[in-house]
Amino acid sequence: AEEEARRREAKMHAERVKAEKELEAAARSRADAMASELRIKEHSVELERQQLELERLRAEEQEKLRRLKNREVWFSHLKEQRRHHELPLPSLFYVFTHAT
């Protein structure tokens, strides 16, 4: 009977140790999953930041292109006026500072 009691106690101890190890493994797995989720969110935020920066740069380039086209149209218009009315062309400094 004493031997049986020791065997049961040893078996219960082994089951308790096994359950604790499984619990620790589950906790580590959950922590790893949370860390992975956090890295994914950080990466997503960084991608969104880069996308916004790209859109800002694209808008800047569009604005520069629009201004350049306005200058070209204006300069072309001045050349036409000069051709038809023999008006002197303004300086390039004036064209590039006042055309937009």
C-alpha atoms as one frame of an Amber mdcrd trajectory, in Angstrom:
protein
   0.000   0.000   0.000   2.841   2.320   0.845   4.519   1.490  -2.445   1.231
   2.171  -4.286   0.895   5.549  -2.543   4.465   6.488  -3.589   3.716   5.456
  -7.172   0.528   7.568  -7.249   2.389  10.526  -5.749   5.203  10.170  -8.285
   2.652   9.907 -11.118   0.791  13.017  -9.890   4.098  14.885  -9.574   5.053
  13.893 -13.137   1.654  15.018 -14.437   1.962  18.321 -12.551   5.473  18.911
 -13.997   4.193  18.050 -17.494   1.213  20.427 -17.092   3.513  23.239 -15.893
   5.819  22.741 -18.889   2.841  22.797 -21.267   1.577  25.969 -19.603   5.010
  27.617 -19.940   5.216  26.557 -23.595   1.756  27.980 -24.261   2.721  31.248
 -22.548   5.938  31.468 -24.632   3.981  30.723 -27.790   1.457  33.452 -26.956
   4.258  35.928 -26.207   5.947  35.046 -29.511   2.659  35.520 -31.362   2.104
  38.911 -29.708   5.668  40.008 -30.563   5.157  38.886 -34.146   1.860  40.780
 -34.342   3.570  43.894 -32.988   6.354  43.637 -35.593   3.709  43.302 -38.329
   1.888  46.411 -37.055   5.159  48.377 -36.860   6.002  47.337 -40.420   2.521
  48.322 -41.568   2.868  51.768 -39.958   6.276  52.232 -41.620   4.843  51.254
 -45.005   1.989  53.720 -44.536   4.477  56.456 -43.603   6.522  55.717 -46.726
   3.366  55.754 -48.852   2.399  59.181 -47.496   5.929  60.472 -48.161   5.749
  59.120 -51.710   2.391  60.831 -52.269   3.820  64.102 -50.903   6.815  63.894
 -53.238   4.551  63.039 -56.171   2.385  66.086 -55.405   5.505  68.289 -55.233
   6.666  66.999 -58.603   3.219  67.586 -60.125   3.270  71.157 -58.817   6.766
  71.751 -60.256   5.623  70.345 -63.596   2.515  72.539 -63.562   4.626  75.639
 -62.878   7.083  74.711 -65.601   4.259  74.256 -68.108   2.799  77.625 -67.056
   6.176  79.260 -67.669   6.493  77.574 -71.059   2.985  78.708 -72.066   3.632
  82.222 -70.826   6.998  82.449 -72.564   5.471  81.095 -75.767   2.729  83.722
 -75.481   5.347  86.469 -75.076   7.212  85.227 -78.128   3.969  85.361 -80.121
   3.304  88.912 -78.904   6.808  89.918 -79.880   6.378  88.358 -83.288   3.086
  90.179 -83.890   3.765  93.471 -82.134   7.549  93.597 -82.056   7.519  93.864
 -78.261  10.850  93.348 -76.539  11.138  90.084 -74.618  11.416  90.512 -70.861
  14.439  89.206 -69.088  14.548  85.522 -68.219  14.783  86.544 -64.572  11.367
  88.168 -64.846   9.919  85.203 -66.709  11.047  82.677 -64.135  10.135  84.767
 -61.111   6.749  86.104 -62.232   5.373  83.445 -64.546   3.596  81.420 -61.867
